Amino acid sequence: MRVPLLLLFGAVLVLGDTFKLYLKEGGYHVVREYSVQGDRVRYFSTERGEWEEIPKELVDLAHTEAERKARSDAEAHEAKEEAAEDKAERDLRKEIASVPKEPGAYFNTGSKIETIPPSDYQIITNKKRRTLQILSPVPLVPGKASVVIKGEHASFSVSDDKPNFYLRLEKQQRFGIIKLTPKKDLRVVENVSIAPVVKQATEERKQIETFEQDLGNSLFKVWPEKPLEPGEYALIEYESEEDSEVTDVKTDITLLLWAFAVRP
């Protein structure tokens, strides 16, 4: 007879965790479930472990249901956030696994990971040029010099003004994004001042403010804080004075460069 009676009076059945069944006088009962049966409210008291009844007019059903709904909405929101976090973690693990293990620079096109070719660079000192191999330090002589990349435009380009790059470092060094200055048949990476006697180098480059995320195993994600204007740029890996283990005086230039252009 219980089920037909519940259907007849349009009863509300609440199952699940415990909650408060509020009374109009200000108190409440801690219950596991309840149902409205005509002018009575029947509930299972978790305090006494048995079914009890109370006149409906004494129960604040509006307050009870409002709190239950707020609690349910909060739990649903939390579950949604946890599901989103789990998905983000799975997607990130999948993306990390897609980046090659070899040191270098990479770009996520959305459908695949592309390798950015490394850029050879030259040093111009006293109007003389010398082509430098990747990872080769540049010996310095007093005066001024410029580090440049041949050609006015990079062969690798992106259309996104806030591109996400991956850098897998060969050793722990500093890195980032710099803006290049195009000139006739070349792009200027940085200008260098070499102090006499100690031959200490001071490098001046146009560093872009970036966000960086350590993904482990010498892999980092780097992207600009602000949208990049159309132009010529490069990912750079470099050693600063603070990184030197031998001397505090920087006497050579060691750079790794991966040039790219932003072309919306």
C-alpha positions in Angstrom: 0.0 0.0 0.0 3.0 2.3 0.5 3.8 2.9 -3.2 0.2 3.7 -4.4 -0.1 6.1 -1.4 3.1 7.9 -2.4 1.9 8.2 -6.0 -1.6 9.3 -4.9 -0.3 12.2 -2.9 2.5 13.2 -5.3 5.1 12.5 -2.7 8.7 13.6 -3.0 11.3 10.9 -2.3 14.8 12.0 -1.4 17.6 9.5 -1.3 21.4 9.7 -0.8 23.5 11.5 1.8 22.0 12.9 5.0 20.6 16.3 5.1 18.6 18.6 7.4 14.8 18.6 7.4 14.1 22.0 8.7 11.2 22.9 11.1 9.3 26.2 11.1 10.1 26.7 14.8 13.8 26.9 14.0 15.0 23.4 14.7 15.7 20.5 12.3 16.0 16.7 12.1 19.0 15.0 10.4 17.4 12.6 7.9 18.4 10.3 5.1 15.2 10.6 3.1 11.6 11.9 3.5 8.3 11.9 1.7 5.2 14.1 1.9 2.1 12.0 2.6 -1.0 14.2 2.7 -0.8 16.4 5.8 2.1 14.3 7.2 5.9 14.2 6.5 7.5 10.8 6.9 11.2 10.7 7.3 14.0 8.3 8.2 15.9 9.8 11.2 19.6 9.1 11.1 19.9 10.1 14.7 17.5 7.4 15.9 17.8 5.0 13.0 14.1 4.6 12.4 11.1 6.0 10.4 9.1 8.9 12.0 6.3 11.2 11.1 5.5 14.8 11.8 2.7 17.2 10.8 3.4 18.8 7.5 2.5 22.2 8.8 5.5 22.1 11.2 8.0 21.4 8.5 9.8 24.2 6.5 9.9 22.3 3.2 10.9 25.5 1.2 14.0 25.9 3.4 14.8 22.2 3.2 14.6 22.0 -0.5 16.4 25.3 -1.1 19.4 24.0 0.9 19.3 20.6 -0.8 19.3 22.2 -4.2 22.2 24.5 -3.3 24.1 21.5 -2.0 23.3 19.5 -5.1 24.3 22.3 -7.4 27.6 22.7 -5.6 28.3 19.0 -5.8 27.4 19.0 -9.5 29.7 22.0 -10.1 32.5 20.3 -8.2 32.1 17.1 -10.2 32.1 19.1 -13.4 35.3 20.9 -12.4 37.0 17.6 -11.5 35.9 16.1 -14.8 37.4 19.1 -16.7 40.6 18.8 -14.7 40.9 15.1 -15.4 40.3 15.8 -19.1 42.9 18.6 -19.1 45.4 16.3 -17.5 44.7 13.5 -20.0 45.0 15.9 -22.9 48.3 17.3 -21.5 49.8 13.9 -21.0 48.8 13.0 -24.6 50.3 16.3 -25.9 53.6 15.8 -24.0 53.9 12.3 -25.3 53.6 13.7 -28.9 56.6 16.0 -28.5 59.8 14.4 -29.8 62.4 13.3 -27.2 65.2 15.0 -29.1 66.3 18.5 -27.8 64.9 21.3 -30.0 61.9 23.6 -30.5 58.4 22.4 -31.5 55.1 24.0 -32.4 51.6 22.5 -31.9 49.5 23.2 -35.0 46.4 21.8 -33.4 46.5 18.6 -35.5 50.2 17.7 -35.1 53.5 18.8 -33.6 55.9 20.4 -36.0 59.6 20.7 -35.6 61.0 24.2 -35.9 64.4 24.2 -37.8 67.3 25.6 -35.9 68.8 28.8 -37.2 72.5 29.4 -38.0 73.7 32.8 -37.1 76.6 35.1 -37.8 78.5 37.7 -35.8 79.4 41.0 -37.4 82.5 42.6 -35.9 84.4 45.5 -37.5 82.4 44.9 -40.7 83.5 41.3 -40.9 81.2 38.3 -40.8 81.8 34.8 -39.6 79.2 32.0 -39.9 78.8 30.2 -36.6 77.7 26.6 -36.0 75.0 25.7 -33.5 76.3 25.5 -29.9 79.6 27.1 -30.9 80.6 29.9 -28.5 81.6 33.2 -30.1 85.0 34.4 -29.0 85.0 38.1 -28.4 87.2 41.1 -29.1 86.8 44.6 -27.6 84.3 46.8 -29.3 80.8 46.3 -30.6 79.3 43.4 -32.5 75.9 42.2 -33.8 74.5 38.7 -33.9 72.4 38.2 -37.0 70.5 35.6 -39.0 70.8 35.6 -42.8 67.6 36.5 -44.7 64.9 39.0 -44.0 62.2 36.4 -43.3 61.9 33.1 -41.5 60.9 30.0 -43.4 58.8 28.9 -40.5 55.7 30.9 -39.7 52.6 30.9 -37.5 49.3 32.6 -37.9 48.4 32.6 -34.2 49.4 35.8 -32.3 49.7 33.9 -29.1 51.5 30.7 -30.2 52.4 27.9 -27.9 55.8 26.4 -28.3 57.7 23.6 -26.7 61.4 23.6 -25.9 63.2 20.5 -25.0 66.5 21.7 -23.6 69.8 19.9 -24.0 71.0 21.3 -20.7 69.5 23.6 -18.1 69.8 27.1 -19.6 67.6 30.1 -19.9 65.2 30.5 -22.7 62.4 32.7 -24.1 61.1 34.5 -27.1 62.9 37.5 -28.7 61.9 40.0 -31.4 64.2 40.3 -34.3 65.0 43.5 -36.2 64.9 43.0 -40.0 67.5 44.7 -42.1 68.6 44.3 -45.6 69.2 40.5 -46.2 69.3 39.7 -42.5 67.6 39.8 -39.1 69.4 41.3 -36.0 69.2 38.9 -33.0 71.1 41.1 -30.6 73.8 43.8 -30.3 76.8 43.1 -28.1 79.2 45.4 -26.3 82.6 44.0 -25.4 84.5 45.8 -22.7 88.2 46.1 -23.2 90.8 44.3 -21.0 88.4 41.8 -19.4 86.5 41.4 -22.7 83.2 41.0 -20.9 80.2 40.9 -23.1 77.0 42.7 -22.6 74.2 41.4 -24.8 71.2 43.6 -25.7 68.2 41.8 -27.2 64.4 42.5 -27.4 63.1 39.9 -24.9 59.3 39.2 -25.0 57.5 38.7 -21.7 56.4 35.0 -21.7 54.6 32.4 -19.6 56.6 29.2 -19.0 55.4 25.8 -17.9 57.8 23.0 -16.8 56.5 19.7 -18.2 59.3 17.6 -16.8 62.2 15.8 -18.6 63.7 19.1 -19.7 60.6 19.9 -21.6 59.1 23.4 -21.3 56.0 25.1 -22.8 56.5 28.8 -23.5 54.0 31.3 -24.9 53.8 35.1 -25.0 52.0 37.0 -22.3 50.6 39.4 -24.8 49.6 38.9 -28.5 52.6 39.2 -30.8 52.5 41.8 -33.6 53.2 40.6 -37.1 56.9 40.3 -37.6 60.1 38.3 -37.1 60.8 36.5 -33.9 62.9 33.6 -32.5 62.9 31.1 -29.7 66.2 31.4 -27.9 68.2 29.3 -25.5 71.2 31.0 -23.9 73.6 31.1 -21.0 73.9 34.2 -18.8 76.5 35.3 -16.4 74.4 33.9 -13.5 74.6 30.5 -15.2 78.3 30.3 -15.4 80.0 27.8 -13.1 83.5 28.8 -14.0 83.7 32.6 -14.0 81.5 35.6 -13.3 82.9 37.3 -16.4 81.1 36.4 -19.6 83.7 36.1 -22.3 81.8 34.5 -25.1 78.3 34.2 -26.6 76.5 30.8 -26.7 73.1 30.8 -28.3 70.6 28.4 -29.7 68.0 30.0 -32.1 64.8 28.9 -33.8 63.5 31.7 -36.0 59.8 32.1 -36.8 57.5 34.7 -38.2 54.1 35.8 -37.1 51.9 36.2 -40.2 48.2 36.5 -39.4 
